[in-house]
């Protein structure tokens, strides 16, 4: 049954991050848009203690969007069954390309279903009803492969990746170590994997080719077999030594005075000394095999040390250090040049704007000069110029007076001005009041006509003073409008 619970009560399943990677930014954004527009249509599956089985990404997005409650469906059962539901439900919704997480899901399904290597369920086989109803019965490796969306051979290789140590699994998840190379390294015991990672480092392990990984596995397994064979032979020699020592002691006590037995005693002593020498040699070789086995194999397979190559490598290191210093110098120089370039570009933009303004001014002056050449000045220019200056002065004085008078009018008599702009009165009112209203209306009409004439002259003068700019119109309300 679907119910709604507060988001604050829900908690993620502890195995979710182990089995699944976060969605891609594109997938997450598409789901976020859907939830923001329509809400959560498919309820989350949770346990009775509100642990999320399916819907971890939807829960995260709901918290980001500030949703207070989300729809849920309660599911219950043993922990392994709930973990199985976590994988079964999410495999239908989420695409996880991480091979390690996929390997862990395959390992759980194999263990949960009790699948054995090589088990199969041929087509056409009749499965009993009680087996059909049990989710962990009658399953094969084919079912595991189908559940994770891989072939049976690929699933087998993925299952082997579970034998890698966590550090190497992380390199595979990050795509630094190839799955094929990691598959070969997974056959090594954990202590050899850790030793290999310590010798080569993450970069060296990531750079291993498939062939090198296979050779490392082959050489280390060969040394391991040789060490085991030496250990067995050493144990055998120890037993032979004990037997010969006991036999020598017995013969020495019983047949001391017999020459034939004396020769036998000498032969036994010589044989014992030979076994001692062989035993000492085996112990020495076993110690050599036990000391730095991974390092020796790495040097043999990966490094193959060459004195000439070492000298070249040292020279290359010195050259690399020198190049690094030069690189840092040129990077600093590049940053300085970039800042200088920004300053010069800003100055250039300023100069371009100034040049554009001067070009406009130059064009205007050229037009004026051309006009003066086409229309020569009359002889009385000096007289007209004086008249021009006088008129400009008068216009300036009257403009200032007009501005001051209009300002005082608006400031002191705005209401009367508004009343004069309207026609008041109606039939039946007093004749005196009607005459007063008519006089105000005619007075205001004259005032308005004067303002319109002044405004038109101001526009004409403005067009002469600012050539090339859009024509201005004075609108009611004191605003200007471009044509």
C-alpha positions in Angstrom: 0.0 0.0 0.0 1.3 3.4 -1.0 1.8 6.0 1.8 3.7 9.2 2.2 6.4 9.7 4.8 8.7 12.6 5.7 11.9 12.7 3.8 13.9 13.1 7.1 12.9 9.6 8.2 14.5 7.8 5.1 18.0 6.5 5.0 20.0 4.9 2.2 20.8 1.2 2.1 24.5 0.6 3.1 25.2 -1.6 0.1 23.8 0.9 -2.5 27.1 2.7 -3.0 28.9 -0.6 -3.2 26.7 -1.9 -6.0 25.9 1.2 -8.0 27.6 4.3 -9.3 25.9 7.7 -9.3 23.9 8.5 -12.5 25.5 10.7 -15.2 24.8 14.5 -15.0 22.5 14.2 -18.0 20.5 11.3 -16.5 20.3 13.1 -13.2 19.1 16.4 -14.7 16.4 14.6 -16.8 15.1 12.9 -13.6 15.3 16.2 -11.7 13.2 18.0 -14.3 10.6 15.2 -14.3 10.3 15.3 -10.5 10.2 19.1 -10.4 7.4 19.1 -13.0 5.3 16.1 -11.9 6.6 15.0 -8.6 7.6 11.4 -7.7 5.1 9.2 -9.6 6.7 5.8 -8.8 6.8 5.2 -5.0 10.1 4.4 -3.3 10.5 0.9 -1.8 11.6 1.0 1.8 11.9 -1.4 4.8 9.8 -1.0 8.0 12.7 1.0 9.5 12.7 3.3 6.5 15.8 2.0 4.8 15.6 2.7 1.1 15.7 -0.4 -1.1 14.8 1.3 -4.4 14.8 5.1 -5.1 18.1 6.4 -3.7 18.5 9.0 -6.6 14.9 10.1 -6.4 15.3 10.6 -2.6 18.4 12.8 -3.2 16.6 14.9 -5.8 13.6 15.2 -3.5 15.8 16.6 -0.8 17.5 19.0 -3.2 14.0 20.3 -4.4 12.9 20.8 -0.8 10.1 18.2 -0.8 9.0 17.4 2.7 7.2 14.0 2.0 7.5 11.3 -0.6 5.4 8.3 -1.6 6.7 4.9 -0.4 5.8 1.2 -0.4 6.9 -0.9 2.6 8.6 -4.2 1.8 9.9 -6.7 4.5 11.9 -9.8 4.7 15.3 -11.3 5.7 18.3 -9.0 5.1 19.6 -11.2 2.2 16.2 -11.0 0.5 16.1 -7.2 0.9 19.6 -7.0 -0.6 18.4 -9.1 -3.5 15.5 -6.7 -4.0 18.0 -3.8 -4.0 19.8 -5.4 -6.9 16.8 -6.7 -8.8 14.8 -3.5 -8.7 17.7 -1.1 -9.4 19.1 -3.2 -12.3 15.8 -2.4 -14.1 16.2 1.3 -13.7 19.9 2.2 -13.4 22.7 1.7 -15.9 25.9 1.1 -13.9 29.0 0.7 -16.1 31.5 0.2 -13.2 32.9 -3.3 -13.7 33.8 -3.7 -10.0 30.3 -2.8 -8.8 28.9 -5.1 -11.5 31.2 -7.9 -10.2 30.0 -7.4 -6.6 26.4 -7.6 -7.8 27.1 -10.8 -9.7 28.9 -12.3 -6.7 25.9 -11.6 -4.4 23.4 -13.1 -6.9 25.7 -16.2 -7.3 25.8 -16.6 -3.5 22.1 -15.8 -3.0 21.0 -18.3 -5.6 23.5 -20.9 -4.6 25.0 -21.1 -8.1 27.9 -23.5 -8.6 30.5 -23.1 -11.3 29.5 -25.1 -14.4 25.9 -25.4 -13.3 23.3 -25.2 -16.0 19.6 -25.4 -16.6 19.1 -26.6 -20.2 16.1 -25.4 -22.1 13.2 -27.8 -21.9 14.0 -29.0 -18.4 10.9 -29.3 -16.2 11.5 -27.5 -12.9 9.3 -28.6 -9.9 6.7 -26.1 -8.7 8.3 -25.8 -5.3 11.6 -25.0 -7.0 10.0 -22.4 -9.3 8.5 -20.6 -6.3 11.9 -20.4 -4.5 14.0 -17.5 -5.9 17.3 -19.2 -4.9 16.5 -22.6 -6.4 17.2 -23.8 -10.0 19.4 -20.8 -10.9 22.5 -21.1 -12.9 25.4 -18.8 -14.0 23.3 -18.1 -17.1 20.7 -16.4 -14.8 23.4 -14.4 -13.1 24.8 -13.2 -16.5 21.3 -12.2 -17.7 20.6 -10.4 -14.4 23.7 -8.1 -14.9 23.3 -7.9 -18.7 26.5 -9.7 -19.7 27.5 -13.0 -21.4 28.5 -16.0 -19.3 32.2 -15.7 -20.2 32.3 -12.0 -19.3 30.4 -12.8 -16.0 33.1 -15.4 -15.1 35.8 -12.8 -15.7 33.9 -10.2 -13.7 33.5 -12.6 -10.8 37.2 -13.1 -10.7 37.7 -9.3 -10.2 36.2 -9.8 -6.7 39.6 -11.4 -5.7 41.4 -8.1 -6.3 42.5 -6.1 -3.3 40.4 -2.9 -2.8 43.2 -0.6 -4.0 43.4 -2.4 -7.4 39.5 -2.5 -7.6 39.5 1.2 -7.2 41.9 1.6 -10.2 39.6 -0.6 -12.3 36.6 1.4 -11.3 38.4 4.6 -12.3 39.3 3.2 -15.7 43.0 3.4 -15.0 43.6 -0.4 -15.0 42.1 -2.4 -17.8 39.7 -5.3 -16.9 41.8 -7.8 -18.9 45.0 -6.9 -17.1 43.2 -6.8 -13.7 41.8 -10.3 -14.5 45.3 -11.7 -14.7 46.4 -9.9 -11.5 43.3 -11.3 -9.6 44.9 -14.8 -9.7 47.7 -13.5 -7.4 47.4 -13.9 -3.7 46.4 -10.7 -1.8 49.9 -10.3 -0.3 51.5 -10.5 -3.8 49.0 -7.9 -5.1 49.8 -5.5 -2.3 53.6 -6.0 -2.8 53.2 -5.4 -6.6 51.3 -2.2 -5.9 53.9 -1.0 -3.5 56.8 -1.8 -5.9 55.2 -0.2 -9.1 52.9 2.4 -7.5 49.4 3.2 -8.9 50.9 4.8 -12.0 53.1 1.7 -12.8 50.2 -0.7 -12.2 47.9 1.4 -14.4 50.5 1.4 -17.2 50.8 -2.4 -17.2 49.8 -3.9 -20.6 47.8 -7.1 -20.8 50.9 -9.0 -21.9 52.9 -7.7 -18.9 50.1 -8.6 -16.5 49.9 -12.1 -17.9 53.7 -12.5 -17.7 53.7 -11.3 -14.1 51.1 -13.8 -13.2 53.0 -16.6 -15.0 56.3 -15.8 -13.5 55.0 -15.3 -9.9 53.0 -18.6 -10.2 56.1 -20.4 -11.5 58.2 -19.0 -8.5 55.4 -20.0 -6.1 55.3 -23.5 -7.5 59.1 -23.7 -7.3 59.1 -22.4 -3.8 56.4 -25.0 -2.8 58.5 -27.8 -4.5 61.6 -26.6 -2.7 59.7 -26.6 0.6 58.5 -30.2 0.0 62.0 -31.3 -1.0 63.4 -29.6 2.1 61.0 -31.4 4.3 61.9 -34.7 2.6 65.6 -34.0 3.1 65.0 -33.2 6.7 63.3 -36.6 7.1 66.2 -38.4 5.3 68.7 -36.5 7.5 66.9 -37.6 10.6 66.8 -41.2 9.3 70.5 -41.2 8.4 71.5 -39.6 11.6 69.6 -42.3 13.5 71.1 -45.1 11.4 74.6 -43.7 11.8 74.2 -43.5 15.6 72.9 -47.1 15.7 75.7 -48.5 13.5 78.4 -46.5 15.3 77.2 -48.0 18.6 76.9 -51.6 17.4 79.6 -52.1 14.8 82.4 -49.9 15.9 85.1 -52.6 15.6 84.1 -54.2 12.4 85.9 -53.0 9.3 83.0 -53.7 6.9 80.6 -51.9 9.1 83.2 -49.1 9.5 83.2 -48.6 5.7 79.4 -48.5 5.8 79.6 -45.9 8.6 81.9 -43.8 6.5 79.6 -44.1 3.5 76.7 -43.1 5.6 78.7 -40.1 7.0 79.6 -39.0 3.4 76.0 -39.4 2.3 74.9 -37.4 5.3 77.4 -34.7 4.5 76.1 -34.6 0.9 72.5 -34.3 2.2 73.6 -31.6 4.5 75.2 -29.7 1.6 72.1 -30.2 -0.5 69.9 -29.2 2.4 72.0 -26.0 2.9 71.7 -25.2 -0.8 68.0 -25.7 -0.8 67.6 -23.5 2.3 69.7 -20.8 0.6 67.6 -20.9 -2.6 64.4 -21.0 -0.6 65.5 -17.8 1.3 66.3 -16.2 -2.1 62.8 -17.1 -3.4 61.2 -15.8 -0.2 63.0 -12.5 -0.3 61.6 -9.9 -2.6 59.8 -12.4 -5.0 57.6 -9.7 -6.5 60.4 -7.2 -6.9 62.6 -9.7 -8.8 59.7 -10.7 -11.1 58.8 -7.0 -11.8 62.5 -6.3 -12.6 62.5 -9.3 -15.0 59.1 -8.6 -16.7 58.6 -4.8 -16.5 61.9 -3.1 -15.9 64.7 -5.4 -17.3 67.4 -3.1 -15.9 70.1 -2.1 -18.3 73.1 0.1 -17.1 73.1 2.1 -20.3 69.4 2.6 -20.0 69.8 3.7 -16.4 72.3 6.3 -17.5 70.0 7.5 -20.2 67.2 7.6 -17.7 69.2 9.7 -15.3 70.1 12.1 -18.1 66.4 12.2 -19.1 65.5 13.0 -15.5 67.9 15.9 -15.4 66.6 17.2 -18.7 63.0 16.9 -17.5 63.9 18.9 -14.3 65.5 21.6 -16.5 62.5 21.6 -18.9 60.2 21.9 -15.9 62.0 25.0 -14.7 61.8 26.5 -18.2 58.1 25.6 -18.4 57.4 27.4 -15.1 59.4 30.4 -16.3 57.5 30.6 -19.6 54.2 30.0 -17.8 54.9 33.0 -15.6 55.9 35.0 -18.6 52.8 34.0 -20.4 50.6 35.1 -17.4 52.4 38.5 -17.4 51.9 38.9 -21.1 48.2 38.0 -20.8 47.7 40.7 -18.1 49.6 43.2 -20.3 47.5 42.1 -23.3 44.3 42.8 -21.3 45.5 46.2 -20.3 46.4 47.1 -23.9 43.1 45.8 -25.2 41.2 48.0 -22.7 43.2 51.0 -23.8 42.7 50.1 -27.4 38.9 49.9 -26.9 39.0 53.3 -25.2 41.1 54.8 -28.1 38.7 53.3 -30.7 35.8 54.9 -29.0 37.6 58.3 -28.9 38.5 57.8 -32.5 34.9 57.1 -33.4 33.8 60.2 -31.6 36.5 62.3 -33.4 35.6 60.9 -36.8 32.0 61.9 -36.2 33.1 65.4 -35.2 35.4 65.5 -38.2 32.6 64.6 -40.6 30.4 67.3 -39.1 33.2 69.9 -39.5 33.8 68.8 -43.1 30.1 69.2 -43.8 30.1 72.7 -42.2 33.2 73.7 -44.2 31.7 72.4 -47.4 28.5 74.4 -46.7 30.5 77.5 -46.0 32.4 77.1 -49.3 29.2 76.6 -51.3 27.5 79.5 -49.6 30.1 82.3 -49.1 29.7 84.6 -46.1 28.2 88.0 -46.9 30.3 91.2 -46.3 28.2 92.1 -43.3 29.2 88.9 -41.5 30.7 90.7 -38.6 27.4 92.6 -38.0 25.4 89.4 -38.3 27.8 87.6 -36.0 27.3 90.3 -33.4 23.5 90.0 -33.9 23.8 86.2 -33.6 25.7 86.5 -30.3 23.1 88.9 -29.0 20.2 86.7 -29.9 21.9 83.6 -28.3 22.4 85.6 -25.2 18.8 86.8 -25.2 17.5 83.3 -25.9 19.7 82.0 -23.0 18.3 84.6 -20.7 14.7 84.0 -21.7 15.2 80.2 -21.6 16.4 80.5 -18.0 13.6 82.9 -17.1 11.1 80.6 -18.8 12.4 77.6 -16.9 12.3 79.5 -13.6 8.7 80.8 -14.2 7.5 77.4 -15.2 9.1 75.8 -12.1 7.5 78.4 -9.8 4.1 77.9 -11.6 4.3 74.1 -11.0 5.5 74.5 -7.5 3.0 77.0 -6.3 -0.1 76.7 -8.5 -0.2 73.1 -9.9 -3.8 72.7 -8.8 -5.0 76.0 -10.3 -3.2 75.1 -13.6 -4.9 71.7 -13.6 -8.3 73.4 -13.0 -7.7 75.9 -15.8 -7.0 73.0 -18.2 -10.6 71.7 -17.7 -13.9 73.2 -18.7 -16.0 73.6 -15.5 -19.6 74.6 -14.9 -23.0 73.5 -16.1 -26.3 75.1 -17.1 -28.1 76.6 -14.2 -25.0 77.9 -12.4 -24.3 81.5 -11.6 -23.4 83.7 -14.5 -20.5 85.2 -12.8 -18.9 81.9 -12.1 -19.4 80.9 -15.7 -17.7 84.0 -17.0 -14.7 83.4 -14.6 -14.4 79.8 -15.9 -14.5 80.9 -19.5 -11.8 83.6 -18.8 -9.5 81.0 -17.2 -10.0 78.6 -20.1 -9.2 81.2 -22.7 -6.2 82.3 -20.7 -4.9 78.8 -20.4 -5.4 78.1 -24.1 -3.2 81.1 -24.9 -0.6 79.8 -22.4 -0.7 76.3 -23.9 -0.3 77.7 -27.5 2.8 79.7 -26.3 4.3 76.6 -24.8 3.8 74.6 -28.0 5.5 77.4 -30.0 8.4 77.5 -27.6 8.7 73.7 -27.6 8.8 73.6 -31.4 11.5 76.2 -31.5 13.5 74.4 -28.9 13.4 71.2 -31.0 14.6 73.0 -34.1 17.5 74.6 -32.2 18.3 71.2 -30.7 18.5 69.6 -34.1 21.0 72.3 -35.3 23.1 71.9 -32.1 23.2 68.0 -32.2 23.3 67.0 -35.9 23.0 63.3 -36.8 21.1 62.4 -33.6 17.5 61.2 -33.7 14.9 63.9 -33.7 13.4 64.7 -30.3 9.8 65.4 -29.5 8.7 67.0 -26.2 5.8 65.0 -24.8 3.3 65.8 -22.1 4.6 64.9 -18.7 8.1 66.2 -19.3 9.5 63.2 -21.2 11.4 63.1 -24.5 10.8 60.7 -27.3 13.0 59.7 -30.2 11.5 59.7 -33.7 
